[in-house]
Amino acid sequence: MLMFYRNVWVLALLAMAACSPAGDEPAAAAPSTRAERDVKPTWREDYLALGQDTYERACASCHESGELGAPITGRREQWVGRSDLWQAVLFEHAKTGYLDMPGKGGQPELTDEAVQAAAEYMLGLTYPELPRD
């Protein structure tokens, strides 16, 4: 009799496993884009977007044409010979101005964070291999 009940249990388990939908239906594809995942941007994505926007509004007019001797974004040779602390110096000059470059690109309403984000954006375009914070 014990053998009979053991066989019934085995058959019942096999029947339940065969009825499971997981084996017959393909798994739903995982969303691949941020929009499909409906995920909020990370702080870094927000910061880089702020940098790009600020760069385009306040910096690009000179740093894409070389106006008034501004080093052109993306042309490394124009950025050579800067201070050993050039990243910190760049951020300070972007905020306060330097030579013919007005502080904050001539837009005093910009926040220091927006100006620094724009400077980091420029660095990313010019030196894409630099590690990100």
C-alpha positions as CSV (number, residue, x, y, z in Angstrom):
1,M,0.0,0.0,0.0
2,L,2.9,2.4,0.8
3,M,4.2,1.9,-2.7
4,F,0.8,2.8,-4.1
5,Y,0.7,6.2,-2.3
6,R,4.3,7.0,-3.2
7,N,3.5,6.4,-6.9
8,V,0.4,8.6,-6.6
9,W,2.5,11.4,-5.1
10,V,5.1,11.1,-7.9
11,L,2.4,11.1,-10.6
12,A,0.7,14.2,-8.9
13,L,4.0,16.1,-8.9
14,L,4.7,15.2,-12.5
15,A,1.2,16.3,-13.5
16,M,1.6,19.7,-11.7
17,A,4.9,20.2,-13.3
18,A,3.5,19.5,-16.8
19,C,0.7,22.0,-16.2
20,S,3.1,24.8,-15.3
21,P,2.9,27.7,-17.8
22,A,6.6,28.5,-17.4
23,G,7.8,25.7,-19.6
24,D,5.5,26.4,-22.6
25,E,5.5,30.2,-22.9
26,P,8.5,32.2,-23.8
27,A,9.7,34.6,-21.1
28,A,8.8,38.3,-21.7
29,A,11.7,40.3,-22.9
30,A,13.3,42.6,-20.4
31,P,12.9,46.2,-21.3
32,S,16.1,47.5,-23.0
33,T,15.7,51.3,-22.9
34,R,15.3,53.6,-20.0
35,A,11.9,54.7,-21.4
36,E,10.7,51.1,-21.6
37,R,11.8,50.6,-17.9
38,D,10.2,53.9,-16.9
39,V,13.2,54.6,-14.7
40,K,14.1,58.1,-13.5
41,P,17.5,59.3,-14.6
42,T,20.4,59.0,-12.2
43,W,21.9,62.0,-10.6
44,R,24.9,61.6,-13.0
45,E,22.6,61.7,-16.0
46,D,20.8,64.8,-14.7
47,Y,24.2,66.4,-14.0
48,L,25.5,65.7,-17.5
49,A,22.2,67.0,-19.0
50,L,22.6,70.2,-17.0
51,G,26.2,70.5,-18.2
52,Q,25.2,70.0,-21.9
53,D,22.4,72.5,-21.6
54,T,24.6,75.1,-19.9
55,Y,27.4,74.5,-22.4
56,E,25.1,75.0,-25.3
57,R,23.5,78.2,-23.8
58,A,26.6,79.9,-22.4
59,C,29.9,78.3,-23.6
60,A,29.5,76.9,-27.1
61,S,29.3,80.2,-28.9
62,C,33.0,80.9,-28.1
63,H,34.3,77.3,-27.5
64,E,33.1,76.0,-30.8
65,S,34.5,78.8,-32.9
66,G,37.6,79.8,-30.9
67,E,36.3,83.4,-30.5
68,L,38.6,85.6,-28.5
69,G,41.2,82.8,-28.3
70,A,38.9,80.3,-26.5
71,P,40.2,76.8,-26.8
72,I,37.9,74.8,-29.0
73,T,36.1,71.9,-27.3
74,G,37.2,68.6,-28.6
75,R,40.6,69.9,-29.8
76,R,43.1,68.6,-27.3
77,E,46.1,70.4,-28.7
78,Q,44.4,73.7,-27.8
79,W,44.1,72.6,-24.2
80,V,47.7,71.6,-23.7
81,G,50.0,73.6,-21.5
82,R,47.4,74.3,-18.8
83,S,48.2,74.2,-15.1
84,D,48.9,70.9,-13.4
85,L,45.8,71.6,-11.5
86,W,44.0,72.5,-14.7
87,Q,40.7,70.8,-13.9
88,A,40.3,72.8,-10.7
89,V,41.6,75.9,-12.4
90,L,39.2,75.4,-15.3
91,F,36.3,75.2,-12.9
92,E,37.4,78.4,-11.1
93,H,38.0,80.3,-14.4
94,A,34.6,79.2,-15.7
95,K,32.9,80.6,-12.6
96,T,34.9,83.8,-12.2
97,G,36.2,84.5,-15.7
98,Y,39.7,84.6,-17.1
99,L,41.4,87.0,-19.6
100,D,38.7,87.7,-22.2
101,M,36.3,85.0,-21.0
102,P,33.6,86.4,-18.8
103,G,32.6,84.5,-15.6
104,K,29.8,82.1,-16.1
105,G,29.9,82.8,-19.9
106,G,28.5,86.2,-19.3
107,Q,25.4,84.8,-17.7
108,P,25.6,85.7,-14.0
109,E,22.3,84.0,-13.2
110,L,23.9,80.6,-13.8
111,T,24.6,78.6,-10.6
112,D,28.1,77.5,-9.8
113,E,26.8,73.9,-10.2
114,A,25.6,74.5,-13.7
115,V,28.9,76.2,-14.7
116,Q,30.9,73.3,-13.2
117,A,28.7,70.8,-15.0
118,A,29.3,72.6,-18.3
119,A,33.1,72.5,-17.7
120,E,32.9,68.8,-17.0
121,Y,30.8,68.3,-20.1
122,M,33.5,70.1,-22.1
123,L,36.1,67.9,-20.6
124,G,34.1,64.8,-21.5
125,L,34.0,66.0,-25.1
126,T,37.7,66.8,-25.2
127,Y,39.0,63.9,-23.1
128,P,36.4,61.1,-23.4
129,E,38.7,58.6,-21.8
130,L,39.0,60.4,-18.5
131,P,37.3,58.6,-15.6
132,R,33.9,59.9,-14.5
133,D,33.4,60.9,-10.9
